[in-house]
Amino acid sequence: MKKYRRSLPPLDYILFYEAVARTGSFTRAAEELSVSQAAVSKRIKNLETMLGCALVLRDGRRISLTPSGSKLATIASESLDFLNAGLMQIRDAAASTKLTLAANLAVSQFWLTPRVNAYLLTPDPAPLTLTVSDNDADLLTTETDACIYYGDEIPPGWDATLLFKERWMPLVAPSLKYHDLHELALLDFDKLTLKWINWSNFATLKGETFLDGAERVNLRSYGATLDAALRGEGAALGSPEVLHKQIETGQLLPLDAYALDTGRSYFLLTRNSTLTPRIRALFTQIFGYPI
């Protein structure tokens, strides 16, 4: 077993000595390292004591290196250059895979976050940051590397990969599967953007006039309507693609007879020309199918 801790001096001794040997001055080394000259002198003295030989000859303000000091100066410089190059490679590799993903609240909660969590449990996952907002302007910032975007037009400056087309339909808990839709409370929410579809839009687009007299419960947020639907309190609107897990596990049942194709889609947006093979492979691993 290599016992570097016992055989090697502290790294700061080497850093301080390399600066002294390169600059030829305790004063300039101290200025470069943002420490006092006394701190530099102390570490050089400790290094000499540890090695059992003189490294620096002092003649007033002038210094010169002993043969051992010259040899160590070369070793220290080459070793620090090698260490720095290795650390830069690691840092650059990490930076090349670090990603900031963005999505609206519903997509994040019910579709993206479970996939991200599963990915983070895999060996050696790339670092990820998740931005969540129902405001498109918050999602499409310069800090965002990729965005799960809902709409019918691609924002300028982004490349788009289709994830799935949007369908909306009523969703109910298993306990309500034998009830007619007009008998259920329609769990509604306030629209934050024009492209969102709530029960008013849905009934109009589908031409389902029988829903006009149905009971509506406004729960303000879309997420709250899904939570209430899971508790069996009524019918919420949702996309079976986004809520795939809840439907697959039987927590929610889609009423396919009322399906509405909205003409919009969910896209993976990436900055122009940033969808490298490595990042594409990362997204494929997260989403579970080729991107």
ZAKE-225414 format. One record per atom (N, C-alpha, C, CB): x, y, z; residue in three letters. Coordinates in steps of 0.2 Angstrom, whole numbers, padded with zeros to 4 digits, always signed. Glycine has a CB too. Layout:
N
XYZAla...
# end
This chain:
291
+0004-0006+0000Met+0000+0000+0000Met+0004+0006+0000Met-0005+0000+0006Met+0003+0011-0004Lys+0006+0017-0005Lys+0004+0022+0001Lys+0006+0021-0011Lys+0009+0024+0005Lys+0007+0028+0011Lys+0010+0035+0009Lys+0010+0025+0017Lys+0007+0039+0005Tyr+0009+0045+0003Tyr+0009+0050+0009Tyr+0005+0048-0003Tyr+0004+0049+0013Arg+0003+0054+0018Arg+0009+0054+0023Arg-0003+0052+0023Arg+0012+0048+0024Arg+0018+0048+0028Arg+0025+0050+0024Arg+0019+0041+0031Arg+0025+0048+0018Ser+0031+0050+0014Ser+0032+0056+0011Ser+0032+0044+0009Ser+0026+0059+0009Leu+0026+0066+0005Leu+0025+0071+0010Leu+0021+0065+0000Leu+0028+0077+0008Pro+0026+0083+0012Pro+0019+0086+0010Pro+0031+0089+0011Pro+0016+0090+0015Pro+0010+0093+0013Pro+0010+0097+0006Pro+0007+0098+0018Pro+0005+0097+0002Leu+0005+0099-0004Leu+0006+0107-0004Leu-0002+0098-0008Leu+0004+0110+0001Asp+0006+0118+0001Asp+0013+0119+0001Asp+0002+0121+0007Asp+0017+0114+0005Tyr+0024+0115+0005Tyr+0027+0115-0002Tyr+0028+0109+0009Tyr+0025+0111-0007Ile+0027+0110-0013Ile+0025+0116-0018Ile+0024+0104-0017Ile+0018+0118-0017Leu+0016+0124-0020Leu+0020+0130-0018Leu+0008+0125-0018Leu+0021+0131-0012Phe+0025+0137-0010Phe+0032+0137-0013Phe+0025+0138-0002Phe+0035+0131-0012Tyr+0042+0130-0015Tyr+0043+0131-0022Tyr+0045+0123-0013Tyr+0038+0129-0026Glu+0038+0130-0033Glu+0038+0137-0035Glu+0032+0126-0036Glu+0034+0141-0031Ala+0033+0148-0032Ala+0040+0152-0031Ala+0027+0151-0028Ala+0043+0150-0025Val+0049+0153-0023Val+0055+0151-0029Val+0052+0150-0017Val+0055+0145-0031Ala+0060+0143-0036Ala+0059+0146-0042Ala+0060+0135-0036Ala+0053+0147-0044Arg+0051+0150-0051Arg+0052+0158-0051Arg+0044+0148-0053Arg+0050+0161-0046Thr+0051+0168-0045Thr+0058+0171-0043Thr+0045+0171-0041Thr+0061+0166-0039Gly+0068+0168-0036Gly+0067+0173-0031Gly+0072+0171-0042Gly+0061+0173-0028Ser+0060+0178-0022Ser+0055+0176-0018Ser+0058+0185-0025Ser+0056+0177-0011Phe+0051+0175-0006Phe+0045+0180-0007Phe+0054+0175+0001Phe+0047+0187-0008Thr+0042+0192-0008Thr+0038+0191-0014Thr+0046+0199-0009Thr+0040+0190-0020Arg+0036+0189-0026Arg+0032+0182-0025Arg+0040+0188-0032Arg+0035+0177-0022Ala+0031+0171-0021Ala+0025+0172-0016Ala+0035+0166-0018Ala+0026+0176-0011Ala+0021+0178-0006Ala+0015+0182-0010Ala+0024+0182+0000Ala+0017+0187-0014Glu+0012+0191-0017Glu+0008+0187-0022Glu+0016+0196-0021Glu+0011+0182-0026Glu+0008+0177-0030Glu+0003+0173-0026Glu+0013+0173-0034Glu+0005+0171-0021Leu+0001+0166-0017Leu-0004+0170-0012Leu+0005+0161-0013Leu-0004+0176-0012Ser-0008+0180-0007Ser-0007+0178+0000Ser-0016+0180-0010Ser-0001+0177+0002Val+0000+0176+0009Val+0006+0180+0011Val+0002+0168+0010Val+0008+0180+0017Ser+0013+0184+0020Ser+0020+0181+0018Ser+0013+0185+0028Ser+0025+0185+0018Gln+0032+0182+0017Gln+0034+0177+0022Gln+0037+0188+0016Gln+0032+0179+0028Ala+0034+0174+0034Ala+0031+0167+0033Ala+0031+0177+0041Ala+0024+0167+0030Ala+0021+0161+0029Ala+0025+0157+0024Ala+0014+0162+0026Ala+0028+0160+0019Val+0032+0157+0014Val+0038+0154+0017Val+0033+0161+0008Val+0041+0158+0020Ser+0048+0156+0023Ser+0047+0150+0028Ser+0051+0162+0027Ser+0041+0150+0032Lys+0040+0145+0037Lys+0039+0138+0033Lys+0034+0146+0041Lys+0036+0138+0028Arg+0034+0132+0024Arg+0041+0129+0021Arg+0029+0133+0019Arg+0045+0134+0018Ile+0051+0132+0015Ile+0056+0129+0020Ile+0055+0138+0011Ile+0056+0132+0026Lys+0060+0129+0032Lys+0058+0122+0034Lys+0060+0134+0038Lys+0051+0122+0034Asn+0048+0115+0036Asn+0050+0110+0031Asn+0040+0116+0037Asn+0049+0112+0025Leu+0051+0107+0019Leu+0058+0105+0020Leu+0050+0110+0012Leu+0063+0110+0021Glu+0070+0108+0022Glu+0071+0103+0028Glu+0074+0114+0023Glu+0068+0104+0033Thr+0068+0100+0039Thr+0066+0093+0037Thr+0064+0103+0045Thr+0060+0093+0034Met+0057+0086+0032Met+0062+0082+0028Met+0050+0087+0029Met+0065+0086+0023Leu+0070+0082+0018Leu+0077+0081+0021Leu+0070+0086+0012Leu+0078+0085+0026Gly+0085+0084+0029Gly+0091+0087+0025Gly+0086+0077+0030Gly+0089+0093+0021Cys+0094+0096+0017Cys+0092+0103+0015Cys+0096+0092+0011Cys+0097+0107+0014Ala+0095+0114+0012Ala+0093+0114+0005Ala+0101+0119+0013Ala+0088+0118+0004Leu+0085+0119-0003Leu+0087+0126-0006Leu+0078+0118-0003Leu+0087+0131-0001Val+0088+0138-0003Val+0093+0141+0001Val+0081+0142-0002Val+0098+0145-0003Leu+0103+0148+0000Leu+0101+0156+0001Leu+0110+0147-0003Leu+0101+0159+0006Arg+0099+0166+0007Arg+0105+0170+0008Arg+0094+0166+0013Arg+0105+0175+0004Asp+0110+0180+0005Asp+0107+0187+0005Asp+0116+0180-0001Asp+0105+0189+0011Gly+0101+0196+0011Gly+0094+0194+0008Gly+0105+0201+0008Gly+0093+0199+0003Arg+0087+0198-0001Arg+0088+0193-0007Arg+0085+0205-0003Arg+0094+0191-0008Arg+0095+0187-0014Arg+0094+0180-0012Arg+0101+0188-0017Arg+0092+0175-0016Ile+0092+0168-0014Ile+0094+0164-0020Ile+0084+0166-0013Ile+0097+0159-0019Ser+0099+0154-0024Ser+0097+0147-0022Ser+0107+0155-0026Ser+0097+0143-0027Leu+0095+0136-0025Leu+0101+0131-0025Leu+0090+0133-0031Leu+0101+0127-0020Thr+0106+0122-0019Thr+0105+0117-0025Thr+0106+0119-0012Thr+0110+0112-0026Pro+0109+0107-0031Pro+0102+0103-0029Pro+0115+0102-0031Pro+0101+0101-0023Ser+0095+0098-0021Ser+0089+0102-0022Ser+0095+0096-0014Ser+0090+0109-0021Gly+0084+0113-0022Gly+0082+0114-0030Gly+0086+0120-0020Gly+0087+0114-0034Ser+0086+0114-0041Ser+0083+0108-0044Ser+0093+0115-0045Ser+0085+0102-0041Lys+0082+0096-0043Lys+0074+0096-0041Lys+0086+0090-0040Lys+0073+0098-0035Leu+0066+0098-0032Leu+0062+0103-0036Leu+0066+0100-0025Leu+0065+0108-0038Ala+0061+0113-0042Ala+0059+0110-0049Ala+0066+0120-0044Ala+0063+0106-0052Thr+0061+0103-0058Thr+0055+0098-0057Thr+0067+0100-0062Thr+0056+0094-0052Ile+0051+0089-0050Ile+0045+0092-0048Ile+0054+0085-0044Ile+0045+0097-0044Ala+0039+0101-0042Ala+0035+0104-0047Ala+0040+0106-0036Ala+0039+0107-0052Ser+0035+0110-0058Ser+0032+0105-0062Ser+0040+0114-0062Ser+0036+0100-0064Glu+0033+0095-0068Glu+0027+0091-0065Glu+0038+0090-0070Glu+0027+0090-0058Ser+0022+0086-0055Ser+0016+0090-0055Ser+0024+0084-0048Ser+0017+0097-0053Leu+0011+0101-0053Leu+0008+0102-0059Leu+0013+0108-0049Leu+0012+0103-0065Asp+0009+0103-0071Asp+0005+0097-0073Asp+0015+0105-0077Asp+0008+0091-0071Phe+0004+0085-0073Phe-0002+0085-0069Phe+0009+0079-0071Phe-0002+0086-0063Leu-0008+0086-0058Leu-0013+0091-0061Leu-0006+0088-0051Leu-0011+0097-0063Asn-0016+0102-0065Asn-0019+0100-0072Asn-0012+0109-0066Asn-0015+0097-0076Ala-0018+0095-0083Ala-0023+0089-0082Ala-0012+0092-0087Ala-0022+0085-0077Gly-0027+0079-0075Gly-0033+0082-0072Gly-0023+0074-0071Gly-0032+0087-0068Leu-0038+0090-0065Leu-0043+0093-0070Leu-0036+0094-0059Leu-0039+0097-0075Met-0043+0101-0080Met-0047+0096-0084Met-0038+0105-0084Met-0044+0090-0086Gln-0047+0085-0090Gln-0053+0083-0087Gln-0043+0079-0092Gln-0053+0081-0080Ile-0059+0079-0076Ile-0064+0084-0076Ile-0057+0077-0069Ile-0062+0091-0075Arg-0066+0096-0074Arg-0070+0097-0081Arg-0063+0103-0072Arg-0066+0097-0087Asp-0069+0098-0093Asp-0074+0092-0095Asp-0064+0098-0098Asp-0072+0086-0093Ala-0077+0081-0094Ala-0083+0081-0090Ala-0073+0074-0092Ala-0083+0084-0084Ala-0089+0085-0080Ala-0093+0090-0083Ala-0087+0086-0073Ala-0090+0096-0085Ala-0093+0102-0088Ala-0097+0100-0095Ala-0089+0107-0089Ala-0094+0095-0098Ser-0097+0093-0105Ser-0103+0089-0104Ser-0092+0089-0109Ser-0105+0086-0098Thr-0111+0082-0097Thr-0115+0085-0092Thr-0109+0075-0095Thr-0113+0091-0089Lys-0118+0094-0084Lys-0123+0097-0088Lys-0114+0099-0080Lys-0130+0096-0086Leu-0135+0098-0089Leu-0140+0102-0085Leu-0139+0093-0093Leu-0143+0107-0087Thr-0149+0110-0084Thr-0155+0108-0088Thr-0148+0118-0083Thr-0160+0105-0085Leu-0166+0103-0088Leu-0172+0107-0086Leu-0168+0095-0087Leu-0177+0109-0090Ala-0182+0113-0088Ala-0189+0110-0090Ala-0181+0120-0091Ala-0194+0111-0086Ala-0201+0108-0088Ala-0206+0112-0084Ala-0201+0101-0087Ala-0212+0112-0087Asn-0217+0115-0082Asn-0219+0110-0077Asn-0224+0116-0087Asn-0223+0113-0072Leu-0224+0109-0066Leu-0227+0102-0067Leu-0229+0113-0061Leu-0232+0102-0071Ala-0235+0095-0071Ala-0231+0090-0075Ala-0242+0096-0076Ala-0227+0092-0080Val-0223+0088-0084Val-0217+0085-0079Val-0220+0091-0090Val-0215+0090-0075Ser-0209+0089-0071Ser-0211+0084-0065Ser-0207+0095-0067Ser-0217+0085-0062Gln-0219+0081-0057Gln-0221+0074-0059Gln-0225+0084-0053Gln-0225+0073-0064Phe-0228+0067-0066Phe-0224+0063-0072Phe-0235+0068-0068Phe-0220+0067-0075Trp-0216+0063-0081Trp-0209+0063-0080Trp-0218+0066-0087Trp-0206+0069-0079Leu-0199+0070-0080Leu-0195+0068-0073Leu-0197+0077-0081Leu-0197+0070-0067Thr-0194+0069-0061Thr-0193+0062-0060Thr-0198+0072-0055Thr-0198+0057-0061Pro-0197+0050-0060Pro-0191+0047-0064Pro-0203+0046-0061Pro-0191+0050-0070Arg-0186+0047-0075Arg-0179+0050-0073Arg-0187+0050-0082Arg-0179+0056-0071Val-0172+0059-0068Val-0170+0055-0062Val-0173+0066-0067Val-0175+0054-0057Asn-0173+0050-0051Asn-0170+0043-0053Asn-0179+0050-0046Asn-0173+0040-0057Ala-0171+0033-0059Ala-0164+0034-0062Ala-0176+0030-0064Ala-0163+0039-0066Tyr-0156+0040-0070Tyr-0151+0041-0065Tyr-0157+0045-0075Tyr-0152+0045-0059Leu-0147+0047-0054Leu-0145+0041-0050Leu-0150+0053-0050Leu-0149+0036-0050Leu-0147+0030-0047Leu-0143+0025-0051Leu-0154+0026-0044Leu-0142+0027-0057Thr-0138+0023-0061Thr-0130+0024-0060Thr-0139+0024-0069Thr-0126+0020-0061Pro-0119+0021-0060Pro-0116+0027-0064Pro-0114+0015-0062Pro-0112+0031-0060Asp-0109+0037-0063Asp-0114+0042-0067Asp-0103+0035-0067Asp-0119+0044-0064Pro-0123+0048-0068Pro-0120+0055-0069Pro-0130+0049-0064Pro-0122+0059-0074Ala-0120+0066-0075Ala-0124+0070-0071Ala-0121+0068-0083Ala-0121+0076-0068Pro-0124+0080-0064Pro-0130+0084-0068Pro-0119+0085-0061Pro-0136+0084-0065Leu-0142+0087-0068Leu-0145+0092-0063Leu-0147+0082-0069Leu-0147+0098-0066Thr-0151+0103-0062Thr-0158+0103-0066Thr-0147+0110-0062Thr-0163+0103-0062Leu-0170+0104-0064Leu-0173+0110-0063Leu-0174+0098-0062Leu-0175+0114-0068Thr-0179+0120-0067Thr-0186+0119-0068Thr-0176+0126-0072Thr-0191+0121-0064Val-0198+0120-0064Val-0201+0126-0064Val-0200+0115-0059Val-0206+0128-0069Ser-0210+0134-0070Ser-0215+0133-0075Ser-0205+0140-0071Ser-0221+0136-0073Asp-0226+0136-0078Asp-0226+0142-0083Asp-0233+0136-0075Asp-0220+0146-0082Asn-0219+0152-0086Asn-0214+0150-0092Asn-0217+0158-0082Asn-0216+0150-0098Asp-0211+0148-0103Asp-0205+0152-0103Asp-0214+0149-0110Asp-0205+0159-0101Ala-0199+0163-0101Ala-0194+0161-0096Ala-0201+0170-0099Ala-0197+0158-0090Asp-0192+0155-0085Asp-0189+0149-0088Asp-0196+0153-0079Asp-0192+0145-0092Leu-0189+0139-0095Leu-0184+0140-0100Leu-0195+0134-0097Leu-0185+0145-0104Leu-0181+0146-0110Leu-0176+0151-0109Leu-0185+0148-0116Leu-0172+0151-0103Thr-0167+0156-0102Thr-0160+0153-0105Thr-0166+0157-0094Thr-0155+0157-0104Thr-0149+0156-0107Thr-0145+0150-0103Thr-0144+0162-0108Thr-0148+0149-0097Glu-0145+0144-0092Glu-0147+0137-0094Glu-0146+0146-0085Glu-0153+0137-0097Thr-0156+0130-0099Thr-0153+0127-0105Thr-0164+0131-0100Thr-0150+0121-0104Asp-0147+0117-0109Asp-0153+0113-0113Asp-0142+0112-0106Asp-0158+0111-0110Ala-0163+0107-0113Ala-0170+0108-0109Ala-0162+0100-0113Ala-0175+0108-0113Cys-0182+0110-0110Cys-0187+0105-0113Cys-0184+0117-0112Cys-0191+0103-0109Ile-0197+0099-0111Ile-0203+0104-0112Ile-0200+0093-0106Ile-0204+0105-0119Tyr-0208+0111-0121Tyr-0215+0109-0124Tyr-0204+0116-0126Tyr-0220+0112-0122Tyr-0227+0111-0124Tyr-0229+0116-0128Tyr-0232+0110-0118Tyr-0231+0115-0134Gly-0234+0120-0139Gly-0234+0117-0146Gly-0229+0126-0139Gly-0236+0122-0151Asp-0236+0120-0158Asp-0231+0123-0162Asp-0243+0122-0160Asp-0227+0128-0159Glu-0222+0131-0163Glu-0215+0131-0159Glu-0224+0139-0164Glu-0210+0130-0162Ile-0203+0129-0159Ile-0201+0136-0158Ile-0199+0125-0164Ile-0199+0138-0152Pro-0196+0145-0151Pro-0189+0146-0155Pro-0194+0146-0143Pro-0188+0152-0157Pro-0182+0153-0161Pro-0175+0152-0157Pro-0181+0160-0164Pro-0170+0149-0160Gly-0164+0148-0157Gly-0164+0141-0153Gly-0163+0153-0151Gly-0169+0137-0155Trp-0169+0130-0152Trp-0170+0125-0157Trp-0174+0130-0146Trp-0167+0119-0156Asp-0168+0113-0160Asp-0173+0109-0156Asp-0162+0109-0162Asp-0178+0105-0160Ala-0183+0102-0157Ala-0183+0094-0159Ala-0190+0105-0158Ala-0184+0090-0154Thr-0185+0083-0155Thr-0192+0081-0152Thr-0180+0079-0152Thr-0197+0078-0156Leu-0203+0077-0154Leu-0203+0071-0149Leu-0208+0075-0160Leu-0206+0072-0143Leu-0207+0067-0138Leu-0214+0063-0139Leu-0207+0070-0131Leu-0219+0067-0139Phe-0226+0064-0141Phe-0231+0070-0142Phe-0228+0060-0135Phe-0236+0068-0146Lys-0241+0072-0148Lys-0246+0073-0142Lys-0245+0071-0154Lys-0249+0078-0141Glu-0253+0079-0135Glu-0261+0077-0136Glu-0253+0086-0132Glu-0263+0073-0132Arg-0270+0071-0131Arg-0273+0073-0124Arg-0272+0064-0133Arg-0279+0075-0124Trp-0282+0077-0117Trp-0288+0073-0117Trp-0283+0084-0116Trp-0289+0070-0111Met-0295+0066-0110Met-0297+0066-0102Met-0295+0059-0112Met-0303+0065-0100Pro-0304+0065-0093Pro-0301+0059-0090Pro-0312+0064-0092Pro-0299+0059-0084Leu-0296+0054-0080Leu-0299+0053-0073Leu-0288+0056-0079Leu-0301+0047-0071Val-0304+0046-0065Val-0301+0041-0061Val-0311+0045-0066Val-0302+0040-0054Ala-0299+0035-0050Ala-0304+0029-0052Ala-0300+0037-0043Ala-0301+0023-0050Pro-0305+0017-0052Pro-0311+0016-0048Pro-0301+0011-0049Pro-0312+0020-0043Ser-0319+0019-0039Ser-0324+0023-0043Ser-0318+0022-0032Ser-0322+0027-0048Leu-0327+0031-0052Leu-0328+0028-0059Leu-0326+0038-0052Leu-0326+0022-0060Lys-0326+0020-0067Lys-0333+0019-0070Lys-0321+0014-0068Lys-0337+0017-0066Tyr-0344+0016-0068Tyr-0349+0022-0068Tyr-0347+0010-0064Tyr-0346+0027-0067His-0350+0034-0067His-0350+0037-0074His-0348+0038-0061His-0355+0040-0076Asp-0355+0044-0082Asp-0352+0050-0080Asp-0363+0045-0084Asp-0349+0053-0085Leu-0345+0059-0084Leu-0349+0065-0082Leu-0341+0061-0091Leu-0355+0066-0084His-0359+0071-0082His-0361+0071-0075His-0365+0072-0087His-0360+0065-0072Glu-0362+0064-0065Glu-0356+0066-0060Glu-0364+0057-0064Glu-0351+0067-0063Leu-0345+0068-0059Leu-0343+0075-0058Leu-0339+0064-0062Leu-0340+0077-0053Ala-0337+0084-0052Ala-0331+0085-0057Ala-0335+0085-0044Ala-0332+0090-0061Leu-0326+0091-0065Leu-0321+0096-0062Leu-0329+0095-0072Leu-0315+0093-0060Leu-0310+0096-0057Leu-0306+0101-0061Leu-0305+0091-0054Leu-0307+0107-0060Asp-0305+0113-0065Asp-0299+0117-0062Asp-0311+0117-0067Asp-0296+0121-0066Phe-0290+0125-0063Phe-0290+0131-0067Phe-0284+0121-0064Phe-0287+0136-0065Asp-0286+0142-0068Asp-0280+0142-0073Asp-0284+0148-0063Asp-0282+0144-0079Lys-0277+0144-0085Lys-0271+0150-0084Lys-0280+0145-0092Lys-0265+0148-0084Leu-0260+0153-0083Leu-0257+0155-0090Leu-0254+0150-0079Leu-0259+0151-0095Thr-0257+0153-0102Thr-0262+0151-0107Thr-0250+0149-0104Thr-0263+0154-0112Leu-0268+0153-0117Leu-0268+0146-0120Leu-0268+0158-0123Leu-0262+0143-0120Lys-0262+0136-0123Lys-0264+0131-0119Lys-0255+0135-0126Lys-0265+0132-0112Trp-0268+0127-0108Trp-0275+0126-0109Trp-0267+0129-0100Trp-0277+0120-0108Ile-0284+0118-0109Ile-0287+0116-0102Ile-0285+0112-0114Ile-0293+0119-0100Asn-0296+0117-0094Asn-0303+0115-0097Asn-0297+0123-0089Asn-0308+0114-0092Trp-0314+0110-0094Trp-0318+0115-0098Trp-0318+0109-0087Trp-0318+0121-0098Ser-0322+0126-0102Ser-0319+0125-0109Ser-0321+0133-0100Ser-0313+0125-0110Asn-0310+0124-0117Asn-0312+0117-0120Asn-0303+0125-0117Asn-0311+0112-0115Phe-0312+0105-0117Phe-0319+0104-0120Phe-0310+0101-0112Phe-0324+0107-0116Ala-0331+0106-0118Ala-0333+0109-0124Ala-0336+0108-0112Ala-0330+0115-0125Thr-0331+0119-0132Thr-0328+0115-0138Thr-0328+0126-0131Thr-0322+0113-0137Leu-0318+0110-0142Leu-0321+0103-0144Leu-0311+0109-0141Leu-0324+0100-0139Lys-0327+0093-0140Lys-0334+0094-0142Lys-0326+0089-0134Lys-0337+0099-0141Gly-0344+0100-0143Gly-0349+0096-0138Gly-0345+0098-0150Gly-0346+0095-0132Glu-0350+0091-0127Glu-0354+0096-0123Glu-0345+0087-0122Glu-0360+0098-0126Thr-0364+0102-0122Thr-0367+0100-0116Thr-0370+0104-0127Thr-0367+0093-0115Phe-0370+0090-0109Phe-0366+0092-0103Phe-0371+0082-0110Phe-0360+0094-0104Leu-0355+0096-0098Leu-0357+0103-0096Leu-0348+0095-0101Leu-0361+0107-0099Asp-0362+0113-0097Asp-0365+0114-0090Asp-0367+0117-0102Asp-0370+0109-0089Gly-0373+0109-0082Gly-0369+0105-0077Gly-0380+0106-0083Gly-0364+0102-0079Ala-0360+0097-0074Ala-0357+0102-0068Ala-0355+0093-0077Ala-0356+0099-0062Glu-0353+0102-0057Glu-0346+0103-0058Glu-0354+0098-0050Glu-0344+0109-0057Arg-0336+0111-0058Arg-0334+0113-0051Arg-0336+0116-0063Arg-0328+0110-0050Val-0324+0112-0043Val-0317+0115-0045Val-0323+0106-0039Val-0317+0122-0044Asn-0310+0125-0046Asn-0305+0124-0040Asn-0312+0133-0047Asn-0300+0121-0042Leu-0295+0119-0037Leu-0288+0124-0038Leu-0293+0112-0037Leu-0289+0129-0043Arg-0284+0134-0044Arg-0278+0131-0049Arg-0281+0136-0038Arg-0275+0126-0046Ser-0269+0124-0050Ser-0270+0117-0053Ser-0263+0123-0045Ser-0267+0116-0058Tyr-0268+0109-0062Tyr-0266+0103-0058Tyr-0264+0109-0069Tyr-0260+0104-0054Gly-0258+0098-0050Gly-0263+0096-0045Gly-0251+0100-0047Gly-0266+0101-0042Ala-0272+0100-0037Ala-0277+0096-0040Ala-0274+0107-0034Ala-0279+0097-0046Thr-0284+0093-0049Thr-0282+0086-0050Thr-0286+0096-0056Thr-0276+0085-0052Leu-0274+0078-0052Leu-0274+0074-0045Leu-0267+0077-0056Leu-0271+0078-0040Asp-0271+0075-0034Asp-0278+0073-0031Asp-0268+0080-0029Asp-0283+0078-0033Ala-0290+0076-0031Ala-0293+0070-0035Ala-0294+0083-0032Ala-0291+0070-0041Ala-0293+0064-0045Ala-0291+0058-0042Ala-0291+0065-0053Ala-0284+0058-0040Leu-0281+0052-0037Leu-0285+0050-0031Leu-0274+0053-0036Leu-0288+0054-0028Arg-0292+0053-0021Arg-0299+0051-0023Arg-0292+0059-0017Arg-0301+0051-0029Gly-0308+0049-0031Gly-0313+0055-0030Gly-0310+0043-0027Gly-0311+0061-0031Glu-0315+0066-0029Glu-0319+0069-0036Glu-0312+0072-0026Glu-0317+0066-0041Gly-0320+0069-0048Gly-0316+0067-0054Gly-0321+0076-0047Gly-0317+0071-0059Ala-0313+0069-0065Ala-0309+0075-0067Ala-0318+0068-0071Ala-0303+0074-0068Ala-0298+0079-0070Ala-0296+0078-0077Ala-0291+0078-0066Ala-0293+0083-0081Leu-0291+0082-0087Leu-0283+0081-0087Leu-0292+0089-0091Leu-0281+0077-0092Gly-0274+0075-0092Gly-0272+0072-0099Gly-0272+0071-0086Gly-0266+0072-0100Ser-0263+0068-0105Ser-0260+0061-0103Ser-0257+0072-0108Ser-0263+0056-0106Pro-0261+0049-0105Pro-0253+0048-0106Pro-0265+0044-0108Pro-0250+0052-0110Glu-0243+0051-0111Glu-0239+0054-0105Glu-0241+0055-0117Glu-0241+0060-0103Val-0238+0063-0097Val-0239+0059-0090Val-0240+0070-0096Val-0246+0056-0090Leu-0248+0052-0084Leu-0247+0045-0085Leu-0255+0054-0082Leu-0242+0043-0089His-0242+0036-0091His-0241+0031-0085His-0236+0035-0095His-0237+0033-0080Lys-0236+0029-0074Lys-0242+0028-0070Lys-0230+0032-0069Lys-0246+0034-0069Gln-0252+0034-0065Gln-0257+0029-0068Gln-0255+0041-0064Gln-0257+0029-0075Ile-0262+0025-0079Ile-0260+0018-0079Ile-0263+0028-0086Ile-0253+0017-0080Glu-0251+0010-0080Glu-0252+0006-0074Glu-0243+0010-0082Glu-0251+0010-0068Thr-0252+0007-0061Thr-0259+0006-0059Thr-0248+0010-0056Thr-0264+0009-0063Gly-0271+0008-0061Gly-0273+0014-0057Gly-0272+0002-0059Gly-0269+0019-0055Gln-0271+0024-0051Gln-0276+0029-0054Gln-0265+0028-0048Gln-0276+0030-0060Leu-0280+0034-0064Leu-0283+0030-0070Leu-0277+0040-0066Leu-0289+0031-0072Leu-0292+0027-0078Leu-0293+0033-0083Leu-0298+0023-0076Leu-0291+0032-0090Pro-0293+0037-0095Pro-0299+0035-0098Pro-0287+0037-0100Pro-0303+0040-0099Leu-0310+0040-0102Leu-0308+0041-0110Leu-0315+0044-0099Leu-0306+0036-0114Asp-0304+0037-0120Asp-0309+0039-0125Asp-0301+0030-0123Asp-0315+0038-0124Ala-0321+0040-0128Ala-0321+0048-0129Ala-0328+0037-0125Ala-0318+0051-0124Tyr-0319+0059-0124Tyr-0312+0061-0126Tyr-0321+0061-0117Tyr-0307+0058-0129Ala-0301+0060-0131Ala-0301+0066-0136Ala-0296+0054-0134Ala-0296+0071-0134Leu-0296+0077-0139Leu-0289+0077-0141Leu-0298+0083-0135Leu-0288+0078-0148Asp-0281+0079-0150Asp-0281+0087-0151Asp-0280+0076-0157Asp-0276+0090-0147Thr-0276+0097-0146Thr-0272+0100-0152Thr-0272+0099-0140Thr-0268+0096-0156Gly-0264+0099-0161Gly-0257+0102-0158Gly-0268+0105-0164Gly-0256+0101-0152Arg-0250+0103-0149Arg-0246+0097-0147Arg-0251+0107-0143Arg-0239+0098-0146Ser-0235+0092-0144Ser-0230+0094-0139Ser-0231+0090-0151Ser-0227+0089-0136Tyr-0222+0090-0131Tyr-0215+0088-0135Tyr-0222+0085-0125Tyr-0210+0093-0134Phe-0204+0093-0138Phe-0198+0093-0133Phe-0203+0098-0143Phe-0193+0090-0135Leu-0187+0091-0131Leu-0183+0096-0135Leu-0182+0084-0130Leu-0182+0102-0132Leu-0179+0108-0135Leu-0171+0108-0132Leu-0182+0114-0133Leu-0167+0109-0137Thr-0160+0109-0135Thr-0157+0116-0139Thr-0156+0103-0137Thr-0152+0119-0136Arg-0149+0124-0139Arg-0146+0122-0146Arg-0143+0127-0135Arg-0147+0127-0151Asn-0145+0125-0158Asn-0138+0122-0158Asn-0145+0131-0162Asn-0137+0116-0161Ser-0131+0112-0162Ser-0128+0110-0155Ser-0126+0117-0165Ser-0132+0109-0150Thr-0129+0107-0144Thr-0131+0099-0142Thr-0131+0111-0138Thr-0135+0097-0147Leu-0137+0090-0145Leu-0131+0085-0148Leu-0144+0088-0149Leu-0126+0085-0145Thr-0120+0080-0147Thr-0122+0073-0146Thr-0114+0082-0143Thr-0118+0069-0149Pro-0120+0061-0148Pro-0120+0059-0140Pro-0115+0057-0151Pro-0115+0063-0136Arg-0115+0061-0129Arg-0121+0063-0125Arg-0108+0064-0126Arg-0123+0069-0127Ile-0129+0072-0124Ile-0135+0068-0126Ile-0130+0079-0125Ile-0135+0066-0132Arg-0141+0062-0135Arg-0142+0056-0131Arg-0140+0061-0143Arg-0136+0052-0130Ala-0136+0046-0127Ala-0138+0047-0120Ala-0129+0043-0127Ala-0136+0053-0116Leu-0138+0054-0110Leu-0146+0055-0109Leu-0135+0060-0107Leu-0149+0058-0114Phe-0156+0059-0114Phe-0160+0052-0116Phe-0158+0064-0119Phe-0157+0048-0120Thr-0160+0042-0121Thr-0160+0038-0115Thr-0156+0038-0127Thr-0155+0038-0111Gln-0154+0034-0105Gln-0160+0037-0100Gln-0148+0035-0101Gln-0161+0044-0100Ile-0166+0047-0095Ile-0173+0045-0097Ile-0165+0054-0095Ile-0174+0046-0104Phe-0181+0045-0106Phe-0183+0038-0108Phe-0182+0050-0112Phe-0178+0034-0108Gly-0180+0027-0110Gly-0181+0025-0117Gly-0186+0025-0106Gly-0180+0029-0121Tyr-0181+0028-0128Tyr-0176+0032-0132Tyr-0188+0028-0131Tyr-0174+0030-0139Pro-0169+0034-0142Pro-0172+0042-0144Pro-0168+0031-0149Pro-0167+0046-0143Ile-0168+0053-0144Ile-0164+0055-0151Ile-0166+0058-0138Ile
# end
